[in-house]
Amino acid sequence: MRDVLANPHARVLLTVFFVQRMGTAAVTTLIPFLTRYQMGDPTILTPLMGIVFGISILTIPIWIRLGNHFEKKSLVTVSMVLVGLVFGLLGFIGKDQLSYAIALGALAGVGIGGLDVLLPSIQADVIDYDELRSGERKEGVYFAAWHFVDKTSIAISVAMVGFLLSASGFVAGQEQSAQTLSALRALSGGIPMVCFCTGLLLFLRFRLTRGEHAKIRSQIDRRRFESSSG
């Protein structure tokens, strides 16, 4: 971790990922409760998740094409805004609003598809920067740090959501009070939106541009060629 955190671009990216993964984990933890107790129909959970992941998969080729022609930071920013907006709107879902939920799921799928394509691509650019600086290729170290941050953020988020839900008076398997339902809506929309907004503000500090990465790759390739020639 100390080796990875010495990379300034990696520090920003890991911090953003940590904060936003907390928001995503909060949504995935709370959405079963939201569909059952707020929307009143737990059977719609599976179709909604299918829409989210189906749309995200279908948009992958589009995001790849966009990533080959435009600045990845700008595209990631758009994806973050879209996902954060959808998460924030979750708090306004009520009973008999299936079409509203489907629309949110589709929009979330578009944004998630962008993040799933572009963030790993940016991570690879950050690893290239480290190789130029250190002379070593350390994908394993970086992916280990990435997954460590992933697991830690999920654990913290789930624990926090469980505590807050319990504090609101939630009791599983029975009709919830108006206070508990209000807390459920606030947690479902509020925590994820705050996490994504915070992550977005932090991501604006990311400075590794498309042009700078092209120069890095050129220097790495030249150094490898000179090493093999020698």
ZALOSE-114575 format. One record per residue (C-alpha): residue in one letter; x, y, z. Coordinates in steps of 0.001 Angstrom, whole numbers, plus 500000, padded with zeros to 6 digits. Example, Ala and Ser with C-alpha at 12.3 -4.5 7.8 and 13.67 -1.06 7.14 Angstrom:
% residues 2
A512300495500507800;S513670498940507140;
% end
This chain:
% residues 230
M500000500000500000;R502873502369500782;D504312501731497324;V500975502420495621;L500224505511497689;A503527507024496620;N501879507461493221;P499900510757493340;H497455509653490659;A496807506383492491;R496086508257495736;V493322510271494107;L491856507277492307;L491857505034495387;T490231507733497510;V487510508300494928;F486926504574494601;F486728504136498383;V484135506875498841;Q481957505916495903;R482066502201496666;M480601503068500064;G477687504679498241;T477208501727495903;A477369499270498811;A474722501281500664;V472375501034497670;T472890497309497151;T472309496742500872;L469150498838501047;I467441498155497713;P465812494879498903;F464307496762501849;L463241499635499600;T461388497402497133;R459696495404499886;Y458729498018502444;Q458624501264500452;M457435500062497046;G455457497190498561;D456522494537496033;P459697492515496717;T459248490542493477;I460363493513491366;L463877493430492825;T465220490786490442;P463815492387487248;L465137495791488333;M468623494393488932;G468382492647485576;I467626495969483890;V470556497690485603;F473119495026484729;G471632494332481302;I471846497984480266;S475348498322481710;I476522495348479619;L474838496607476455;T476472500031476782;I480010498658477183;P480844498856473433;I479564502434473350;W481733503482476294;I484776501751474774;R484266503673471540;L483834506949473401;G486916506221475509;N488986505831472345;H488030509284471087;F487457511502474119;E489130512355477409;K488430509525479836;K488288511851482821;S485408513782481232;L483530510579480428;V484005509243483966;T482739512548485345;V479568512220483245;S479096508629484471;M479556509671488098;V477030512484487759;L474504510134486175;V474883507394488797;G474893509881491674;L471722511527490357;V469954508172490063;F470980507173493571;G469709510463494938;L466338509988493215;L465901506578494841;G464710508348497956;F461602509560496109;I460324506145495001;G456918505250496370;K454268502588495928;D452981501817492426;Q455891503607490766;L457343500717488816;S457854502748485633;Y459799505342487630;A461967502616489132;I462590501053485700;A463656504419484275;L466074504928487165;G467421501409486703;A468062502016483014;L469855505311483692;A471901503691486431;G472890500937483995;V474207503493481504;G476311505221484157;I477565502004485725;G478572500717482291;G480744503796481869;L482388503402485260;D482996499686484722;V484778500371481426;L486603503617482091;L487827503345485673;P489881500168485054;S491249501836481917;I492332504858483955;Q493826502529486541;A495951500979483787;D497135504486482837;V498125505077486463;I500121501831486447;D501921503047483311;Y502873506224485172;D504289504123487999;E506288502006485550;L507847505099484010;R508745506438487430;S509959503228489092;G511078501095486156;E508921498203487401;R505598496817486219;K503384496214489265;E499850495352488162;G499524492780490951;V500367495313493650;Y497914497826492279;F495051495369491865;A495663494087495393;A495401497649496733;W492283498231494604;H490520495170495997;F491629495921499561;V489983499335499308;D486909497709497736;K486433495200500580;T487104497805503278;S484632500329501886;I481895497704501562;A482407496493505133;I482226500024506538;S479167500935504466;V477180497815505334;A477947498217509039;M476962501894508978;V473730501243507070;G472786498389509405;F473334500564512465;L471356503517511071;L468500501318509879;S468257499670513272;A468354503063514996;S465396504196512875;G463207501498514456;F463313499021511589;V462029495521512432;A462232492912509676;G459122491093508514;Q456489493570509654;E454919496812508503;Q457238499739509138;S456330503018510794;A456258506274508849;Q459444507333510640;T461248504151509600;L460104504484505985;S461306508084505913;A464671506960507262;L464811504173504677;R464220506650501841;A466773509073503241;L469399506359503637;S468712504863500186;G469077508166498405;G471047510372500772;I474104508263501595;P474823507178498002;M474313510669496590;V476608512244499193;C479250509572498528;F479124510063494763;C479159513861495012;T482166513686497330;G483899511237495018;L483189513464492026;L484706516517493732;L487785514479494618;F488042513102491090;L488265516637489688;R491773516659491183;F492858513792488939;R495530515174486586;L496591512301484324;T495185513369480950;R494980511529477647;G497874513563476213;E500108513010479243;H499464509282479145;A500419509157475463;K503777510737476353;I504239508228479189;R503577505290476865;S505994506706474300;Q508773506973476901;I508093503475478240;D508151501973474754;R511373503799473900;R513018502621477107;R511958499029476454;F513285499215472892;E516619500607474048;S516853497936476742;S516143495100474298;S518557496564471729;G521318496856474292;
% end
